[in-house]
Each structure stands twice: as structure tokens, then as C-alpha cells.
Amino acid sequence: MINTMQYICDEAGQKIAVVVPIDLWQEIMSEKETAYLLSNPTMRERLLTAKNRQNGISLEEACEKLGI
């Protein structure tokens, strides 16, 4: 990932905005969303339970059960 950010300055030379590569922006937003979800005790428990789940079905089996 190329990490070239561009700063936008006002007339006084103060940085007022920044342009970041889309890959970096998506990473930042993903981390922000994860932090938000983990801040809620109920969502945190659900995410940790799902992460640690060992059983499941294959995509093919899910599609078959859904009739698609």
C-alpha cells in the first residue's frame, strides 16, 4: 500500500484536511467499526462467541439448505 497522504491548507498555511489513499481509509473505518462493536458488552460477547465457534457448515451446504 502506498501511504501518500496529501494535506490541504488554508490561506494561513494551517492544515485543515487530509486526503488519504482509499485502502488506508477502509482500514481506518474497519478498525473504528470494530472498536464500536467491541465497546458494547452484548456485541462484544456475540463477536467473541462467533470468533471462537468451531462448528459450522460449508457455503455449499448453506446454499443447498436455502435452496439457492
Helices and strands as residue ranges (DSSP letters): E 6-9, E 15-19, H 22-39, H 41-52, H 59-66
